[in-house]
Amino acid sequence: MEKMEIYNSSRKVPEEAIKPIAGGKLKGKSDINPMWRIKKLTELFGPCGIGWKYDIVRQWEISGAAGEVMAFCNIHLYYAQDGTWSDPIPGTGGSTLVALERGGLVSSDEAYKMALTDAISVAAKALGVAADVYFEKDPTKYSGRPDAQPPVPKETIKCKTCGAVIKDTKKGGKIVTAADVAKSLNGQCPDCWRKAQGGA
């Protein structure tokens, strides 16, 4: 087996298995359907318990801020190749067991299950499962990932009078871009504009 075979066979996630995270601390990142990981591990190695398996090593909880409680799970993931089981691949997952919401503290009976699901995803990530979601700019051997373009350099806006670079500014708690500053000041920097208005 080639060194990158498992990684390259499991790195890409189909669009239907990805959901953007709209809120919370992970806003802007992607949520991967956990059943897709199970399907991918099964495609790679065979059914759970025959081609791959995991042991729950430890489950525990810790107290968090404001009365919240977090649940954690450690696992060892194994996969079989040519009749031989791999060494354990560790994975740690976590979830909120008691969360502080607007109405007060709320308990979850899904916390340990979600922590286990999270732990499987962490262990599977070490094999390359869903790697492209976690490492978007990693090019493939064949495609070079043409969709991962370098960022477009920001246009430099200069004052038409003195030639100084006009920078973004903050006004009323909002960022005003250099282009908008120049537009509002007739193409000038703030200093030249004030002078043109008869200011100091």
Backbone as CSV, one residue per row, in Angstrom:
resi,resn,N_x,N_y,N_z,CA_x,CA_y,CA_z,C_x,C_y,C_z
1,MET,0.838,-1.193,0.000,0.000,0.000,0.000,0.878,1.249,0.000
2,GLU,0.556,2.209,-0.867,1.303,3.451,-0.920,1.033,4.279,0.335
3,LYS,1.996,5.103,0.693,1.905,5.872,1.936,0.685,6.792,1.982
4,MET,0.317,7.378,0.841,-0.775,8.349,0.806,-2.094,7.745,0.319
5,GLU,-2.162,6.452,0.178,-3.349,5.822,-0.407,-4.616,6.065,0.418
6,ILE,-4.561,5.806,1.715,-5.741,6.005,2.569,-6.087,7.493,2.633
7,TYR,-5.087,8.325,2.812,-5.307,9.779,2.893,-6.007,10.290,1.636
8,ASN,-5.451,9.971,0.475,-6.015,10.482,-0.777,-7.364,9.862,-1.122
9,SER,-7.650,8.679,-0.584,-8.937,8.022,-0.841,-10.053,8.578,0.033
10,SER,-9.688,9.331,1.061,-10.710,9.777,2.017,-10.706,11.278,2.268
11,ARG,-9.861,12.011,1.564,-9.682,13.434,1.842,-10.842,14.299,1.390
12,LYS,-11.521,13.918,0.297,-12.572,14.756,-0.270,-13.925,14.421,0.336
13,VAL,-14.691,15.464,0.670,-16.030,15.288,1.245,-17.058,15.779,0.226
14,PRO,-18.069,14.983,-0.102,-19.084,15.438,-1.050,-19.885,16.610,-0.490
15,GLU,-20.331,17.477,-1.380,-21.056,18.679,-0.963,-22.272,18.356,-0.101
16,GLU,-22.964,17.252,-0.409,-24.177,16.921,0.341,-23.888,16.510,1.779
17,ALA,-22.609,16.248,2.099,-22.241,15.863,3.471,-21.684,17.031,4.271
18,ILE,-21.661,18.229,3.663,-21.105,19.405,4.327,-22.204,20.430,4.564
19,LYS,-22.241,20.965,5.781,-23.201,22.014,6.112,-22.460,23.158,6.783
20,PRO,-22.579,24.385,6.254,-21.920,25.531,6.894,-22.483,25.771,8.294
21,ILE,-21.615,26.134,9.228,-22.030,26.460,10.590,-22.387,27.940,10.619
22,ALA,-23.650,28.242,10.943,-24.156,29.609,10.818,-23.955,30.456,12.074
23,GLY,-23.767,29.837,13.231,-23.654,30.618,14.456,-22.719,29.988,15.459
24,GLY,-22.537,30.666,16.576,-21.700,30.153,17.657,-20.222,30.385,17.405
25,LYS,-19.396,29.750,18.242,-17.952,29.944,18.177,-17.347,29.411,16.884
26,LEU,-18.018,28.456,16.227,-17.493,27.859,14.999,-18.128,28.446,13.751
27,LYS,-18.783,29.598,13.882,-19.426,30.238,12.736,-18.424,30.436,11.605
28,GLY,-18.857,30.075,10.376,-17.999,30.222,9.214,-17.246,28.952,8.853
29,LYS,-17.208,27.979,9.767,-16.560,26.704,9.479,-17.605,25.721,8.952
30,SER,-17.187,24.486,8.721,-18.077,23.503,8.117,-18.354,22.338,9.052
31,ASP,-19.600,21.878,9.061,-20.013,20.713,9.837,-20.141,19.538,8.869
32,ILE,-19.463,18.440,9.171,-19.485,17.260,8.303,-20.446,16.237,8.887
33,ASN,-21.354,15.730,8.055,-22.309,14.714,8.502,-21.534,13.514,9.059
34,PRO,-21.743,13.144,10.332,-20.955,12.057,10.929,-21.151,10.712,10.246
35,MET,-22.327,10.493,9.644,-22.543,9.210,8.960,-21.686,9.093,7.706
36,TRP,-21.280,10.234,7.143,-20.392,10.159,5.988,-19.055,9.549,6.395
37,ARG,-18.563,9.906,7.593,-17.298,9.336,8.057,-17.416,7.820,8.230
38,ILE,-18.542,7.389,8.812,-18.760,5.950,8.994,-18.782,5.255,7.636
39,LYS,-19.467,5.869,6.672,-19.515,5.306,5.316,-18.122,5.229,4.710
40,LYS,-17.344,6.284,4.876,-16.004,6.299,4.286,-15.099,5.263,4.932
41,LEU,-15.120,5.140,6.253,-14.326,4.119,6.926,-14.728,2.717,6.468
42,THR,-16.044,2.524,6.247,-16.545,1.227,5.778,-16.094,0.965,4.350
43,GLU,-16.120,1.997,3.498,-15.632,1.839,2.123,-14.150,1.474,2.105
44,LEU,-13.384,2.075,2.995,-11.945,1.854,3.022,-11.562,0.489,3.583
45,PHE,-12.236,0.073,4.674,-11.759,-1.090,5.424,-12.771,-2.223,5.583
46,GLY,-14.048,-1.936,5.390,-15.076,-2.948,5.625,-15.959,-2.547,6.795
47,PRO,-16.932,-3.389,7.145,-17.873,-3.048,8.216,-17.189,-2.823,9.558
48,CYS,-17.817,-1.975,10.369,-17.315,-1.720,11.721,-17.283,-3.029,12.510
49,GLY,-16.202,-3.291,13.185,-16.040,-4.521,13.946,-15.298,-5.591,13.173
50,ILE,-15.219,-5.433,11.846,-14.505,-6.396,11.004,-13.303,-5.741,10.328
51,GLY,-13.551,-4.588,9.701,-12.465,-3.890,9.016,-11.933,-2.706,9.797
52,TRP,-12.764,-2.168,10.678,-12.331,-1.098,11.564,-13.151,-1.170,12.843
53,LYS,-12.641,-0.602,13.908,-13.336,-0.649,15.192,-12.756,0.422,16.100
54,TYR,-13.403,0.597,17.242,-12.864,1.537,18.227,-13.166,1.024,19.626
55,ASP,-12.324,1.403,20.553,-12.530,1.128,21.972,-12.720,2.460,22.688
56,ILE,-13.712,2.520,23.556,-13.864,3.695,24.407,-12.904,3.532,25.576
57,VAL,-11.920,4.404,25.645,-10.879,4.315,26.662,-11.320,4.990,27.953
58,ARG,-11.982,6.151,27.805,-12.380,6.912,28.991,-13.498,7.879,28.641
59,GLN,-14.444,8.039,29.557,-15.468,9.075,29.469,-15.477,9.820,30.797
60,TRP,-15.525,11.159,30.728,-15.511,11.930,31.959,-16.151,13.293,31.726
61,GLU,-16.353,14.015,32.809,-16.945,15.343,32.705,-16.173,16.314,33.585
62,ILE,-16.201,17.592,33.185,-15.566,18.629,33.990,-16.508,19.824,34.083
63,SER,-16.373,20.574,35.157,-17.192,21.761,35.343,-16.622,22.910,34.524
64,GLY,-17.531,23.659,33.905,-17.130,24.821,33.135,-17.595,26.098,33.795
65,ALA,-17.605,27.188,33.054,-18.014,28.487,33.583,-19.527,28.542,33.768
66,ALA,-19.964,29.336,34.730,-21.386,29.631,34.962,-22.242,28.385,35.168
67,GLY,-21.664,27.348,35.758,-22.428,26.141,36.053,-22.507,25.141,34.922
68,GLU,-21.894,25.437,33.788,-21.925,24.491,32.670,-21.049,23.276,32.970
69,VAL,-21.370,22.153,32.330,-20.612,20.920,32.500,-20.294,20.367,31.119
70,MET,-19.028,19.997,30.904,-18.588,19.461,29.629,-18.340,17.964,29.744
71,ALA,-18.752,17.215,28.716,-18.539,15.761,28.665,-17.457,15.457,27.638
72,PHE,-16.559,14.539,27.978,-15.454,14.188,27.092,-15.359,12.682,26.915
73,CYS,-14.734,12.287,25.803,-14.592,10.861,25.499,-13.261,10.636,24.791
74,ASN,-12.494,9.688,25.274,-11.266,9.251,24.603,-11.501,7.881,23.975
75,ILE,-11.059,7.721,22.732,-11.176,6.412,22.079,-9.840,6.010,21.462
76,HIS,-9.743,4.741,21.113,-8.699,4.230,20.247,-9.387,3.655,19.016
77,LEU,-9.005,4.156,17.853,-9.545,3.661,16.585,-8.539,2.695,15.969
78,TYR,-9.043,1.592,15.400,-8.187,0.600,14.744,-8.737,0.305,13.360
79,TYR,-7.864,-0.031,12.436,-8.312,-0.515,11.128,-7.459,-1.724,10.731
80,ALA,-8.030,-2.581,9.906,-7.348,-3.807,9.496,-6.843,-3.688,8.063
81,GLN,-5.618,-4.131,7.856,-5.021,-4.186,6.526,-4.299,-5.516,6.382
82,ASP,-4.670,-6.273,5.346,-4.040,-7.575,5.082,-4.081,-8.492,6.306
83,GLY,-5.217,-8.453,7.015,-5.410,-9.340,8.154,-4.732,-8.894,9.433
84,THR,-4.131,-7.709,9.431,-3.430,-7.213,10.616,-4.077,-5.926,11.093
85,TRP,-4.310,-5.835,12.409,-4.889,-4.623,12.970,-3.813,-3.572,13.198
86,SER,-4.171,-2.327,12.958,-3.252,-1.216,13.162,-2.996,-0.993,14.643
87,ASP,-2.006,-0.173,14.928,-1.834,0.336,16.280,-3.005,1.267,16.591
88,PRO,-3.284,1.532,17.866,-4.405,2.421,18.203,-4.177,3.846,17.711
89,ILE,-5.225,4.431,17.148,-5.203,5.829,16.729,-6.062,6.592,17.727
90,PRO,-5.478,7.458,18.551,-6.252,8.124,19.603,-7.141,9.229,19.057
91,GLY,-8.250,9.428,19.724,-9.145,10.532,19.399,-9.851,11.012,20.654
92,THR,-9.921,12.312,20.833,-10.622,12.910,21.969,-11.752,13.775,21.447
93,GLY,-12.938,13.579,22.002,-14.092,14.384,21.606,-14.762,14.991,22.814
94,GLY,-15.529,16.049,22.586,-16.215,16.702,23.690,-17.546,17.281,23.272
95,SER,-18.403,17.497,24.244,-19.704,18.126,24.018,-20.180,18.722,25.338
96,THR,-21.254,19.506,25.265,-21.775,20.147,26.471,-22.856,19.284,27.104
97,LEU,-22.631,18.897,28.343,-23.587,18.078,29.081,-24.642,18.959,29.753
98,VAL,-24.213,20.058,30.345,-25.119,21.037,30.954,-24.759,22.404,30.397
99,ALA,-25.687,23.014,29.668,-25.425,24.288,29.006,-26.239,25.407,29.645
100,LEU,-25.647,26.585,29.670,-26.352,27.759,30.172,-27.065,28.433,29.004
101,GLU,-28.392,28.448,29.049,-29.189,29.095,28.023,-29.992,30.225,28.654
102,ARG,-30.790,30.911,27.858,-31.521,32.077,28.356,-32.420,31.734,29.541
103,GLY,-33.008,30.546,29.513,-33.911,30.155,30.588,-33.216,29.532,31.778
104,GLY,-31.890,29.394,31.703,-31.142,28.774,32.792,-30.324,27.598,32.298
105,LEU,-29.914,26.745,33.242,-29.103,25.578,32.889,-29.979,24.485,32.288
106,VAL,-29.507,23.892,31.185,-30.249,22.847,30.479,-29.334,21.647,30.283
107,SER,-29.836,20.452,30.626,-29.055,19.220,30.477,-29.295,18.583,29.115
108,SER,-28.293,17.841,28.642,-28.401,17.124,27.373,-28.182,15.631,27.597
109,ASP,-29.106,14.814,27.087,-28.913,13.367,27.182,-28.161,12.824,25.959
110,GLU,-27.699,13.741,25.104,-26.957,13.357,23.897,-25.464,13.654,24.035
111,ALA,-25.051,14.239,25.141,-23.690,14.772,25.250,-22.616,13.704,25.051
112,TYR,-22.746,12.559,25.719,-21.705,11.537,25.595,-21.712,10.906,24.208
113,LYS,-22.895,10.807,23.609,-22.968,10.291,22.242,-22.272,11.249,21.288
114,MET,-22.514,12.555,21.463,-21.874,13.543,20.596,-20.372,13.602,20.838
115,ALA,-19.959,13.416,22.090,-18.524,13.382,22.390,-17.859,12.182,21.720
116,LEU,-18.549,11.036,21.703,-18.020,9.856,21.022,-17.912,10.096,19.517
117,THR,-18.959,10.678,18.931,-18.933,10.996,17.496,-17.779,11.927,17.170
118,ASP,-17.567,12.912,18.034,-16.470,13.858,17.857,-15.124,13.150,17.942
119,ALA,-14.993,12.228,18.881,-13.734,11.492,19.053,-13.420,10.642,17.829
120,ILE,-14.449,10.016,17.243,-14.239,9.223,16.024,-13.755,10.120,14.894
121,SER,-14.346,11.314,14.794,-13.936,12.231,13.722,-12.486,12.666,13.900
122,VAL,-12.069,12.897,15.145,-10.695,13.315,15.414,-9.722,12.199,15.061
123,ALA,-10.044,10.968,15.444,-9.172,9.839,15.125,-9.120,9.595,13.618
124,ALA,-10.284,9.678,12.965,-10.338,9.451,11.519,-9.577,10.521,10.762
125,LYS,-9.545,11.729,11.321,-8.815,12.828,10.681,-7.331,12.496,10.561
126,ALA,-6.801,11.726,11.507,-5.389,11.342,11.454,-5.092,10.449,10.253
127,LEU,-6.124,9.787,9.718,-5.955,8.959,8.514,-6.127,9.773,7.238
128,GLY,-6.610,11.017,7.388,-6.854,11.847,6.223,-8.317,11.984,5.870
129,VAL,-9.205,11.396,6.673,-10.640,11.472,6.393,-11.099,12.924,6.502
130,ALA,-11.677,13.435,5.407,-12.172,14.817,5.312,-11.045,15.843,5.361
131,ALA,-9.845,15.453,4.963,-8.690,16.347,5.056,-8.897,17.653,4.306
132,ASP,-9.576,17.608,3.168,-9.727,18.824,2.367,-10.561,19.883,3.076
133,VAL,-11.454,19.466,3.954,-12.250,20.431,4.715,-11.379,21.115,5.754
134,TYR,-10.478,20.341,6.372,-9.619,20.888,7.417,-8.413,21.634,6.854
135,PHE,-7.997,21.273,5.631,-6.782,21.841,5.041,-7.085,22.183,3.596
136,GLU,-7.804,23.287,3.395,-8.356,23.617,2.091,-7.304,23.897,1.028
137,LYS,-6.110,24.329,1.427,-5.121,24.714,0.427,-4.123,23.610,0.118
138,ASP,-4.338,22.399,0.652,-3.449,21.281,0.370,-3.727,20.780,-1.040
139,PRO,-2.798,20.910,-2.011,-3.086,20.490,-3.383,-3.068,18.978,-3.535
140,THR,-3.874,18.482,-4.448,-3.838,17.052,-4.755,-2.714,16.807,-5.748
141,LYS,-2.323,15.563,-5.879,-1.240,15.191,-6.784,-1.608,15.453,-8.238
142,TYR,-2.893,15.308,-8.534,-3.327,15.362,-9.922,-3.914,16.703,-10.347
143,SER,-4.678,17.337,-9.474,-5.386,18.542,-9.896,-4.654,19.832,-9.580
144,GLY,-3.822,19.803,-8.532,-3.181,21.041,-8.116,-4.162,22.001,-7.474
145,ARG,-5.393,21.535,-7.235,-6.439,22.343,-6.603,-6.548,23.727,-7.236
146,PRO,-6.949,23.829,-8.510,-7.051,25.144,-9.131,-8.060,26.052,-8.452
147,ASP,-8.964,25.451,-7.655,-9.961,26.263,-6.971,-9.383,27.003,-5.774
148,ALA,-8.190,26.596,-5.340,-7.561,27.265,-4.190,-6.642,28.363,-4.709
149,GLN,-7.208,29.459,-5.124,-6.454,30.561,-5.691,-5.865,31.427,-4.578
150,PRO,-4.694,32.021,-4.832,-4.134,32.936,-3.833,-5.018,34.156,-3.700
151,PRO,-5.013,34.796,-2.543,-5.861,35.972,-2.358,-5.483,37.091,-3.313
152,VAL,-6.484,37.837,-3.760,-6.243,38.957,-4.661,-5.642,40.104,-3.859
153,PRO,-4.498,40.628,-4.304,-3.892,41.731,-3.546,-4.803,42.941,-3.506
154,LYS,-4.817,43.613,-2.371,-5.688,44.761,-2.189,-5.154,45.957,-2.971
155,GLU,-6.043,46.660,-3.664,-5.650,47.813,-4.463,-5.173,48.940,-3.548
156,THR,-4.047,49.563,-3.940,-3.521,50.698,-3.178,-4.171,51.981,-3.683
157,ILE,-4.789,52.713,-2.770,-5.439,53.976,-3.109,-4.531,55.119,-2.664
158,LYS,-4.189,56.007,-3.619,-3.294,57.127,-3.292,-4.019,58.459,-3.475
159,CYS,-3.615,59.413,-2.670,-4.151,60.771,-2.747,-3.747,61.403,-4.079
160,LYS,-4.706,61.994,-4.779,-4.405,62.596,-6.086,-3.590,63.884,-5.957
161,THR,-3.519,64.443,-4.743,-2.778,65.693,-4.543,-1.342,65.446,-4.100
162,CYS,-1.176,64.675,-3.011,0.178,64.484,-2.474,0.769,63.106,-2.772
163,GLY,-0.060,62.182,-3.219,0.426,60.837,-3.547,0.547,59.894,-2.370
164,ALA,0.155,60.339,-1.172,0.227,59.480,0.018,-0.807,58.359,-0.089
165,VAL,-0.471,57.221,0.492,-1.390,56.080,0.486,-2.541,56.357,1.452
166,ILE,-3.763,56.210,0.965,-4.948,56.393,1.807,-5.290,55.044,2.435
167,LYS,-5.484,55.039,3.744,-5.725,53.795,4.471,-7.182,53.689,4.912
168,ASP,-7.586,52.439,5.235,-8.906,52.229,5.819,-8.982,52.974,7.146
169,THR,-10.156,53.455,7.475,-10.341,54.137,8.755,-11.567,53.580,9.457
170,LYS,-11.691,53.902,10.714,-12.854,53.459,11.488,-13.718,54.678,11.819
171,LYS,-15.009,54.576,11.539,-15.928,55.671,11.811,-17.216,55.104,12.382
172,GLY,-17.572,55.560,13.572,-18.792,55.066,14.212,-18.765,53.577,14.476
173,GLY,-17.570,53.036,14.727,-17.441,51.602,15.008,-17.398,50.738,13.764
174,LYS,-17.468,51.344,12.581,-17.435,50.589,11.329,-16.183,50.943,10.531
175,ILE,-15.697,49.972,9.756,-14.528,50.190,8.921,-14.952,50.853,7.616
176,VAL,-14.303,51.968,7.296,-14.510,52.648,6.016,-13.284,52.364,5.161
177,THR,-13.488,51.734,4.001,-12.357,51.351,3.156,-11.669,52.575,2.578
178,ALA,-10.406,52.381,2.189,-9.632,53.468,1.596,-10.316,54.009,0.340
179,ALA,-10.912,53.111,-0.437,-11.599,53.536,-1.658,-12.776,54.455,-1.325
180,ASP,-13.520,54.116,-0.267,-14.660,54.949,0.127,-14.196,56.281,0.713
181,VAL,-13.062,56.251,1.430,-12.506,57.492,1.972,-12.151,58.430,0.830
182,ALA,-11.427,57.907,-0.165,-11.014,58.727,-1.309,-12.222,59.257,-2.074
183,LYS,-13.228,58.405,-2.217,-14.432,58.813,-2.950,-15.144,59.965,-2.245
184,SER,-15.217,59.885,-0.926,-15.921,60.921,-0.166,-15.121,62.219,-0.053
185,LEU,-13.800,62.130,-0.274,-12.940,63.316,-0.148,-12.402,63.767,-1.507
186,ASN,-13.138,63.420,-2.549,-12.767,63.878,-3.900,-11.379,63.394,-4.319
187,GLY,-11.052,62.164,-3.928,-9.781,61.573,-4.338,-8.589,61.991,-3.518
188,GLN,-8.819,62.729,-2.447,-7.712,63.206,-1.630,-7.630,62.472,-0.300
189,CYS,-6.447,62.572,0.316,-6.299,62.056,1.671,-6.943,63.072,2.621
190,PRO,-7.247,62.675,3.854,-7.893,63.608,4.790,-7.121,64.914,4.989
191,ASP,-5.762,64.840,5.046,-4.967,66.057,5.260,-5.120,67.028,4.095
192,CYS,-4.994,66.505,2.868,-5.110,67.378,1.692,-6.530,67.917,1.546
193,TRP,-7.498,67.104,1.902,-8.874,67.554,1.799,-9.156,68.701,2.772
194,ARG,-8.633,68.590,4.016,-8.821,69.648,5.006,-8.146,70.954,4.554
195,LYS,-6.943,70.816,3.969,-6.248,71.999,3.477,-7.032,72.664,2.355
196,ALA,-7.619,71.827,1.479,-8.402,72.373,0.360,-9.658,73.073,0.838
197,GLN,-10.117,72.671,2.019,-11.308,73.300,2.591,-10.974,74.519,3.428
198,GLY,-9.662,74.847,3.473,-9.238,76.012,4.249,-8.886,75.685,5.679
199,GLY,-8.781,74.392,5.998,-8.440,73.991,7.361,-6.950,73.974,7.559
200,ALA,-6.537,73.732,8.810,-5.115,73.726,9.141,-4.481,72.430,8.662
